[in-house]
Amino acid sequence: MKRPFLISFAVTSALILFANPAKAQDVGGTVIVGAAVTPDHEGADTYQIIPLLNGRVMVGNRYFEIEGVTARANVVADSRFEFGPVANLTFGRDAKTKALAVARLGGVKEAYEVGAFAAFSTPVGANSRARLSVQAVHDVADVHNGWVATARGGYTADIGKVTLGADVTASYASYDYMRTYFGVSAAGAAASGLPRFTADAGFKDVGANVSASYRLSKRWSLHAVGGYKRLIGNVADSPIVDRAGDANQLFGAVGIGFSF
């Protein structure tokens, strides 16, 4: 997996966070490593196993985190409101994908995207919390030259040594993004046998995720997450999905965490 873009973002974010460092006792975090199962590409009906790296470093109420292929930094020193830059890697589509018709369309490179996010969280009980967030990113790698906005609502609860979480998401994408990943040009139709298709801007997916973690000790913990995403609208109608893939997208991951 290519990560130089996220690494450079991490270094920049760390400089921002530590420019006005909090007290030493306010610095801490958790790093999780493991493995994840994801679709070969968005809309595929075949899956791949990839390395998992998640983590968050807290500096007071500010933080830097990596969540799969997304990195973000909260630069606001507030316990409820979060805001800051975000960077994301959207996987490309390999020209050797298992779906022969899609492979004949040719490959699409990884897209590096940057933007911003904002979130608001609040306690809803003694050991539980609700969180609403929105983020928008734009391609800076000249791959799809479009943008994607995502809204998420989530809930977490601590029950003894177990932390449970659930959230729902919805994403909206621009015409350029849709055309790159789900459109079929006249030349592509001739090469692949799929019908020509124009994908317009619109909502592209809705989904839900559940997670659980178990604290083995003060330092070590086990983590698992499962997710489902349904491609909708123009995306679901694309022959890349409707004929050569699947609108139902699954995700799962397990890992072990170390806290410091």
Short mmCIF file of the C-alpha atoms (twelve columns), coordinates in Angstrom:
data_MODEL
# 
_entry.id   MODEL 
# 
loop_
_atom_site.group_PDB 
_atom_site.id 
_atom_site.type_symbol 
_atom_site.label_atom_id 
_atom_site.label_alt_id 
_atom_site.label_comp_id 
_atom_site.label_asym_id 
_atom_site.label_seq_id 
_atom_site.Cartn_x 
_atom_site.Cartn_y 
_atom_site.Cartn_z 
_atom_site.pdbx_PDB_model_num 
ATOM 1   C CA . MET A 1   0.000   0.000   0.000   1 
ATOM 2   C CA . LYS A 2   1.333   3.422   -0.959  1 
ATOM 3   C CA . ARG A 3   1.419   5.827   2.041   1 
ATOM 4   C CA . PRO A 4   3.974   8.633   1.343   1 
ATOM 5   C CA . PHE A 5   1.188   11.198  1.003   1 
ATOM 6   C CA . LEU A 6   -0.331  10.269  4.384   1 
ATOM 7   C CA . ILE A 7   3.123   10.217  5.979   1 
ATOM 8   C CA . SER A 8   3.875   13.777  4.836   1 
ATOM 9   C CA . PHE A 9   0.448   14.829  6.099   1 
ATOM 10  C CA . ALA A 10  1.233   13.187  9.449   1 
ATOM 11  C CA . VAL A 11  4.499   15.099  9.805   1 
ATOM 12  C CA . THR A 12  2.825   18.417  8.999   1 
ATOM 13  C CA . SER A 13  -0.015  17.729  11.416  1 
ATOM 14  C CA . ALA A 14  2.404   16.784  14.184  1 
ATOM 15  C CA . LEU A 15  4.201   20.119  13.769  1 
ATOM 16  C CA . ILE A 16  0.863   21.935  14.105  1 
ATOM 17  C CA . LEU A 17  -0.159  19.981  17.201  1 
ATOM 18  C CA . PHE A 18  3.152   20.313  19.011  1 
ATOM 19  C CA . ALA A 19  3.717   23.974  18.140  1 
ATOM 20  C CA . ASN A 20  1.994   24.800  21.454  1 
ATOM 21  C CA . PRO A 21  2.508   21.568  23.391  1 
ATOM 22  C CA . ALA A 22  0.284   20.571  26.279  1 
ATOM 23  C CA . LYS A 23  1.648   19.278  29.522  1 
ATOM 24  C CA . ALA A 24  3.561   16.010  29.238  1 
ATOM 25  C CA . GLN A 25  0.904   14.108  31.165  1 
ATOM 26  C CA . ASP A 26  -1.709  15.159  28.569  1 
ATOM 27  C CA . VAL A 27  0.076   13.364  25.721  1 
ATOM 28  C CA . GLY A 28  -0.900  9.788   24.919  1 
ATOM 29  C CA . GLY A 29  -2.503  7.573   22.359  1 
ATOM 30  C CA . THR A 30  -3.154  4.134   20.901  1 
ATOM 31  C CA . VAL A 31  -1.700  2.385   17.855  1 
ATOM 32  C CA . ILE A 32  -3.553  -0.577  16.304  1 
ATOM 33  C CA . VAL A 33  -2.054  -3.012  13.775  1 
ATOM 34  C CA . GLY A 34  -3.806  -5.927  12.121  1 
ATOM 35  C CA . ALA A 35  -5.446  -6.976  8.877   1 
ATOM 36  C CA . ALA A 36  -8.525  -5.901  6.945   1 
ATOM 37  C CA . VAL A 37  -10.700 -7.360  4.197   1 
ATOM 38  C CA . THR A 38  -12.003 -4.888  1.596   1 
ATOM 39  C CA . PRO A 39  -13.420 -5.014  -1.955  1 
ATOM 40  C CA . ASP A 40  -10.771 -5.138  -4.687  1 
ATOM 41  C CA . HIS A 41  -12.104 -1.756  -5.828  1 
ATOM 42  C CA . GLU A 42  -15.221 0.281   -5.145  1 
ATOM 43  C CA . GLY A 43  -18.123 -1.662  -6.603  1 
ATOM 44  C CA . ALA A 44  -16.239 -4.967  -6.939  1 
ATOM 45  C CA . ASP A 45  -17.731 -8.320  -5.954  1 
ATOM 46  C CA . THR A 46  -14.292 -9.751  -5.107  1 
ATOM 47  C CA . TYR A 47  -12.195 -8.998  -2.028  1 
ATOM 48  C CA . GLN A 48  -8.591  -8.522  -0.907  1 
ATOM 49  C CA . ILE A 49  -6.719  -8.692  2.397   1 
ATOM 50  C CA . ILE A 50  -4.632  -5.619  3.239   1 
ATOM 51  C CA . PRO A 51  -2.568  -4.480  6.263   1 
ATOM 52  C CA . LEU A 52  -4.387  -2.429  8.891   1 
ATOM 53  C CA . LEU A 53  -2.825  0.564   10.632  1 
ATOM 54  C CA . ASN A 54  -4.963  2.739   12.880  1 
ATOM 55  C CA . GLY A 55  -3.848  5.090   15.591  1 
ATOM 56  C CA . ARG A 56  -4.463  8.298   17.486  1 
ATOM 57  C CA . VAL A 57  -2.046  10.562  19.358  1 
ATOM 58  C CA . MET A 58  -3.707  12.958  21.789  1 
ATOM 59  C CA . VAL A 59  -2.182  16.283  22.877  1 
ATOM 60  C CA . GLY A 60  -4.708  17.610  25.327  1 
ATOM 61  C CA . ASN A 61  -7.959  17.766  23.332  1 
ATOM 62  C CA . ARG A 62  -6.085  18.031  20.045  1 
ATOM 63  C CA . TYR A 63  -5.161  14.889  18.173  1 
ATOM 64  C CA . PHE A 64  -3.694  13.345  15.062  1 
ATOM 65  C CA . GLU A 65  -5.142  10.047  13.845  1 
ATOM 66  C CA . ILE A 66  -4.832  7.533   11.045  1 
ATOM 67  C CA . GLU A 67  -7.957  5.527   10.312  1 
ATOM 68  C CA . GLY A 68  -7.168  3.073   7.535   1 
ATOM 69  C CA . VAL A 69  -6.399  5.221   4.469   1 
ATOM 70  C CA . THR A 70  -7.597  8.465   6.068   1 
ATOM 71  C CA . ALA A 71  -5.531  10.822  8.229   1 
ATOM 72  C CA . ARG A 72  -6.895  13.801  10.094  1 
ATOM 73  C CA . ALA A 73  -5.773  16.290  12.731  1 
ATOM 74  C CA . ASN A 74  -8.032  18.106  15.175  1 
ATOM 75  C CA . VAL A 75  -6.460  21.500  15.837  1 
ATOM 76  C CA . VAL A 76  -9.189  22.789  18.167  1 
ATOM 77  C CA . ALA A 77  -8.568  22.573  21.920  1 
ATOM 78  C CA . ASP A 78  -12.188 21.839  22.802  1 
ATOM 79  C CA . SER A 79  -13.699 18.728  24.376  1 
ATOM 80  C CA . ARG A 80  -16.799 18.733  22.165  1 
ATOM 81  C CA . PHE A 81  -15.998 20.502  18.893  1 
ATOM 82  C CA . GLU A 82  -13.363 19.253  16.439  1 
ATOM 83  C CA . PHE A 83  -12.027 20.841  13.252  1 
ATOM 84  C CA . GLY A 84  -8.962  20.404  11.086  1 
ATOM 85  C CA . PRO A 85  -7.329  19.127  7.912   1 
ATOM 86  C CA . VAL A 86  -7.923  15.669  6.488   1 
ATOM 87  C CA . ALA A 87  -6.102  13.596  3.869   1 
ATOM 88  C CA . ASN A 88  -7.448  10.504  2.153   1 
ATOM 89  C CA . LEU A 89  -6.242  7.827   -0.242  1 
ATOM 90  C CA . THR A 90  -8.831  6.401   -2.647  1 
ATOM 91  C CA . PHE A 91  -7.730  3.064   -4.044  1 
ATOM 92  C CA . GLY A 92  -7.454  2.806   -7.787  1 
ATOM 93  C CA . ARG A 93  -8.674  0.039   -10.020 1 
ATOM 94  C CA . ASP A 94  -6.107  -2.481  -11.195 1 
ATOM 95  C CA . ALA A 95  -6.168  -3.270  -14.923 1 
ATOM 96  C CA . LYS A 96  -5.728  -6.912  -13.839 1 
ATOM 97  C CA . THR A 97  -8.874  -6.943  -11.702 1 
ATOM 98  C CA . LYS A 98  -10.690 -10.282 -11.545 1 
ATOM 99  C CA . ALA A 99  -13.727 -8.859  -13.388 1 
ATOM 100 C CA . LEU A 100 -12.619 -9.278  -17.007 1 
ATOM 101 C CA . ALA A 101 -14.996 -6.679  -18.445 1 
ATOM 102 C CA . VAL A 102 -13.831 -4.076  -15.911 1 
ATOM 103 C CA . ALA A 103 -10.185 -4.972  -16.548 1 
ATOM 104 C CA . ARG A 104 -10.707 -4.167  -20.232 1 
ATOM 105 C CA . LEU A 105 -11.676 -0.614  -19.270 1 
ATOM 106 C CA . GLY A 106 -8.091  -0.095  -18.101 1 
ATOM 107 C CA . GLY A 107 -6.689  0.807   -14.704 1 
ATOM 108 C CA . VAL A 108 -7.299  3.895   -12.577 1 
ATOM 109 C CA . LYS A 109 -4.478  5.197   -10.348 1 
ATOM 110 C CA . GLU A 110 -4.736  5.891   -6.620  1 
ATOM 111 C CA . ALA A 111 -6.142  9.325   -5.855  1 
ATOM 112 C CA . TYR A 112 -4.671  11.492  -3.090  1 
ATOM 113 C CA . GLU A 113 -7.248  13.866  -1.644  1 
ATOM 114 C CA . VAL A 114 -7.100  16.669  0.912   1 
ATOM 115 C CA . GLY A 115 -9.759  18.722  2.635   1 
ATOM 116 C CA . ALA A 116 -11.217 19.474  6.038   1 
ATOM 117 C CA . PHE A 117 -13.508 17.965  8.616   1 
ATOM 118 C CA . ALA A 118 -15.657 19.168  11.498  1 
ATOM 119 C CA . ALA A 119 -17.304 17.185  14.279  1 
ATOM 120 C CA . PHE A 120 -19.395 17.688  17.371  1 
ATOM 121 C CA . SER A 121 -19.640 15.146  20.195  1 
ATOM 122 C CA . THR A 122 -21.501 15.106  23.469  1 
ATOM 123 C CA . PRO A 123 -22.036 12.724  26.392  1 
ATOM 124 C CA . VAL A 124 -25.411 10.951  26.334  1 
ATOM 125 C CA . GLY A 125 -24.879 8.973   29.503  1 
ATOM 126 C CA . ALA A 126 -22.332 8.222   32.194  1 
ATOM 127 C CA . ASN A 127 -20.216 6.057   29.860  1 
ATOM 128 C CA . SER A 128 -21.486 6.807   26.360  1 
ATOM 129 C CA . ARG A 129 -21.060 9.506   23.744  1 
ATOM 130 C CA . ALA A 130 -22.704 10.593  20.465  1 
ATOM 131 C CA . ARG A 131 -20.767 12.200  17.612  1 
ATOM 132 C CA . LEU A 132 -21.753 13.912  14.339  1 
ATOM 133 C CA . SER A 133 -19.152 14.736  11.691  1 
ATOM 134 C CA . VAL A 134 -18.790 15.958  8.125   1 
ATOM 135 C CA . GLN A 135 -15.738 15.992  5.894   1 
ATOM 136 C CA . ALA A 136 -14.998 16.975  2.311   1 
ATOM 137 C CA . VAL A 137 -11.888 16.146  0.273   1 
ATOM 138 C CA . HIS A 138 -10.697 17.088  -3.218  1 
ATOM 139 C CA . ASP A 139 -8.309  15.198  -5.479  1 
ATOM 140 C CA . VAL A 140 -4.824  16.745  -5.679  1 
ATOM 141 C CA . ALA A 141 -3.235  13.958  -7.758  1 
ATOM 142 C CA . ASP A 142 -4.949  14.735  -11.086 1 
ATOM 143 C CA . VAL A 143 -6.722  11.345  -11.070 1 
ATOM 144 C CA . HIS A 144 -10.433 12.151  -10.827 1 
ATOM 145 C CA . ASN A 145 -10.142 15.928  -10.198 1 
ATOM 146 C CA . GLY A 146 -13.375 15.824  -8.215  1 
ATOM 147 C CA . TRP A 147 -14.500 15.849  -4.607  1 
ATOM 148 C CA . VAL A 148 -16.323 13.669  -2.093  1 
ATOM 149 C CA . ALA A 149 -18.264 14.780  1.000   1 
ATOM 150 C CA . THR A 150 -19.175 12.366  3.802   1 
ATOM 151 C CA . ALA A 151 -21.475 12.738  6.798   1 
ATOM 152 C CA . ARG A 152 -21.350 10.374  9.783   1 
ATOM 153 C CA . GLY A 153 -23.359 9.903   12.953  1 
ATOM 154 C CA . GLY A 154 -22.003 7.608   15.653  1 
ATOM 155 C CA . TYR A 155 -22.402 6.331   19.187  1 
ATOM 156 C CA . THR A 156 -19.901 4.697   21.567  1 
ATOM 157 C CA . ALA A 157 -20.372 3.138   24.983  1 
ATOM 158 C CA . ASP A 158 -17.971 1.755   27.589  1 
ATOM 159 C CA . ILE A 159 -19.161 -1.379  29.373  1 
ATOM 160 C CA . GLY A 160 -16.473 -2.498  31.777  1 
ATOM 161 C CA . LYS A 161 -13.441 -3.516  29.719  1 
ATOM 162 C CA . VAL A 162 -15.433 -3.434  26.477  1 
ATOM 163 C CA . THR A 163 -16.052 -0.423  24.238  1 
ATOM 164 C CA . LEU A 164 -18.824 -0.776  21.669  1 
ATOM 165 C CA . GLY A 165 -19.470 1.562   18.764  1 
ATOM 166 C CA . ALA A 166 -21.885 1.988   15.871  1 
ATOM 167 C CA . ASP A 167 -22.256 4.615   13.152  1 
ATOM 168 C CA . VAL A 168 -24.079 5.377   9.927   1 
ATOM 169 C CA . THR A 169 -22.612 7.216   6.937   1 
ATOM 170 C CA . ALA A 170 -23.627 8.793   3.646   1 
ATOM 171 C CA . SER A 171 -21.383 10.127  0.856   1 
ATOM 172 C CA . TYR A 172 -21.940 12.542  -2.034  1 
ATOM 173 C CA . ALA A 173 -19.530 12.748  -4.974  1 
ATOM 174 C CA . SER A 174 -18.962 15.190  -7.821  1 
ATOM 175 C CA . TYR A 175 -19.423 14.444  -11.508 1 
ATOM 176 C CA . ASP A 176 -15.661 14.123  -12.083 1 
ATOM 177 C CA . TYR A 177 -15.331 11.479  -9.362  1 
ATOM 178 C CA . MET A 178 -18.342 9.536   -10.660 1 
ATOM 179 C CA . ARG A 179 -17.153 9.666   -14.255 1 
ATOM 180 C CA . THR A 180 -13.688 8.368   -13.364 1 
ATOM 181 C CA . TYR A 181 -14.756 5.377   -11.277 1 
ATOM 182 C CA . PHE A 182 -18.191 4.461   -12.635 1 
ATOM 183 C CA . GLY A 183 -18.535 5.915   -16.132 1 
ATOM 184 C CA . VAL A 184 -18.100 3.868   -19.311 1 
ATOM 185 C CA . SER A 185 -17.008 5.811   -22.392 1 
ATOM 186 C CA . ALA A 186 -17.734 4.814   -25.975 1 
ATOM 187 C CA . ALA A 187 -14.178 3.447   -26.281 1 
ATOM 188 C CA . GLY A 188 -14.541 1.640   -22.952 1 
ATOM 189 C CA . ALA A 189 -17.823 0.093   -24.054 1 
ATOM 190 C CA . ALA A 190 -16.234 -1.185  -27.259 1 
ATOM 191 C CA . ALA A 191 -13.289 -2.675  -25.356 1 
ATOM 192 C CA . SER A 192 -15.226 -4.225  -22.468 1 
ATOM 193 C CA . GLY A 193 -18.602 -5.206  -23.868 1 
ATOM 194 C CA . LEU A 194 -20.287 -3.146  -21.136 1 
ATOM 195 C CA . PRO A 195 -22.857 -0.554  -22.241 1 
ATOM 196 C CA . ARG A 196 -21.866 3.085   -22.412 1 
ATOM 197 C CA . PHE A 197 -22.780 4.917   -19.195 1 
ATOM 198 C CA . THR A 198 -22.590 8.464   -17.875 1 
ATOM 199 C CA . ALA A 199 -22.461 8.796   -14.093 1 
ATOM 200 C CA . ASP A 200 -23.730 12.116  -12.753 1 
ATOM 201 C CA . ALA A 201 -22.952 13.813  -9.453  1 
ATOM 202 C CA . GLY A 202 -25.033 12.656  -6.521  1 
ATOM 203 C CA . PHE A 203 -25.188 10.506  -3.424  1 
ATOM 204 C CA . LYS A 204 -23.045 7.453   -4.036  1 
ATOM 205 C CA . ASP A 205 -23.417 5.322   -0.913  1 
ATOM 206 C CA . VAL A 206 -24.941 4.832   2.515   1 
ATOM 207 C CA . GLY A 207 -23.490 2.528   5.129   1 
ATOM 208 C CA . ALA A 208 -23.247 1.327   8.695   1 
ATOM 209 C CA . ASN A 209 -20.357 0.126   10.860  1 
ATOM 210 C CA . VAL A 210 -20.059 -1.634  14.207  1 
ATOM 211 C CA . SER A 211 -16.924 -1.944  16.323  1 
ATOM 212 C CA . ALA A 212 -15.787 -3.536  19.571  1 
ATOM 213 C CA . SER A 213 -12.610 -3.349  21.618  1 
ATOM 214 C CA . TYR A 214 -11.551 -5.260  24.708  1 
ATOM 215 C CA . ARG A 215 -8.917  -4.012  27.134  1 
ATOM 216 C CA . LEU A 216 -6.531  -6.844  27.969  1 
ATOM 217 C CA . SER A 217 -4.451  -4.637  30.258  1 
ATOM 218 C CA . LYS A 218 -3.507  -0.998  30.751  1 
ATOM 219 C CA . ARG A 219 -1.399  -1.108  27.576  1 
ATOM 220 C CA . TRP A 220 -2.869  -3.823  25.347  1 
ATOM 221 C CA . SER A 221 -6.277  -4.249  23.708  1 
ATOM 222 C CA . LEU A 222 -8.067  -6.246  20.998  1 
ATOM 223 C CA . HIS A 223 -10.117 -4.545  18.285  1 
ATOM 224 C CA . ALA A 224 -12.635 -5.652  15.643  1 
ATOM 225 C CA . VAL A 225 -14.802 -3.737  13.188  1 
ATOM 226 C CA . GLY A 226 -17.317 -4.717  10.530  1 
ATOM 227 C CA . GLY A 227 -18.996 -2.528  7.967   1 
ATOM 228 C CA . TYR A 228 -21.572 -2.568  5.199   1 
ATOM 229 C CA . LYS A 229 -21.944 -0.007  2.430   1 
ATOM 230 C CA . ARG A 230 -24.676 0.094   -0.192  1 
ATOM 231 C CA . LEU A 231 -23.863 1.858   -3.447  1 
ATOM 232 C CA . ILE A 232 -26.867 3.873   -4.586  1 
ATOM 233 C CA . GLY A 233 -28.147 6.109   -7.352  1 
ATOM 234 C CA . ASN A 234 -25.966 6.462   -10.444 1 
ATOM 235 C CA . VAL A 235 -23.285 4.301   -8.884  1 
ATOM 236 C CA . ALA A 236 -25.590 1.301   -8.444  1 
ATOM 237 C CA . ASP A 237 -26.838 1.742   -12.032 1 
ATOM 238 C CA . SER A 238 -23.333 1.754   -13.511 1 
ATOM 239 C CA . PRO A 239 -22.591 -1.453  -15.467 1 
ATOM 240 C CA . ILE A 240 -19.276 -1.587  -13.587 1 
ATOM 241 C CA . VAL A 241 -21.372 -2.312  -10.499 1 
ATOM 242 C CA . ASP A 242 -24.684 -3.640  -11.828 1 
ATOM 243 C CA . ARG A 243 -23.243 -6.103  -14.367 1 
ATOM 244 C CA . ALA A 244 -19.631 -6.699  -13.356 1 
ATOM 245 C CA . GLY A 245 -19.671 -6.010  -9.600  1 
ATOM 246 C CA . ASP A 246 -21.936 -5.675  -6.597  1 
ATOM 247 C CA . ALA A 247 -23.700 -2.712  -4.993  1 
ATOM 248 C CA . ASN A 248 -23.333 -4.394  -1.599  1 
ATOM 249 C CA . GLN A 249 -19.881 -3.698  -0.170  1 
ATOM 250 C CA . LEU A 250 -18.518 -5.346  2.973   1 
ATOM 251 C CA . PHE A 251 -15.528 -4.514  5.188   1 
ATOM 252 C CA . GLY A 252 -13.995 -6.209  8.180   1 
ATOM 253 C CA . ALA A 253 -10.845 -5.815  10.273  1 
ATOM 254 C CA . VAL A 254 -9.178  -7.186  13.395  1 
ATOM 255 C CA . GLY A 255 -6.159  -5.830  15.223  1 
ATOM 256 C CA . ILE A 256 -4.235  -5.504  18.445  1 
ATOM 257 C CA . GLY A 257 -3.680  -2.148  20.093  1 
ATOM 258 C CA . PHE A 258 -0.931  -0.675  22.244  1 
ATOM 259 C CA . SER A 259 -1.594  2.399   24.377  1 
ATOM 260 C CA . PHE A 260 1.009   4.822   25.711  1 
# 
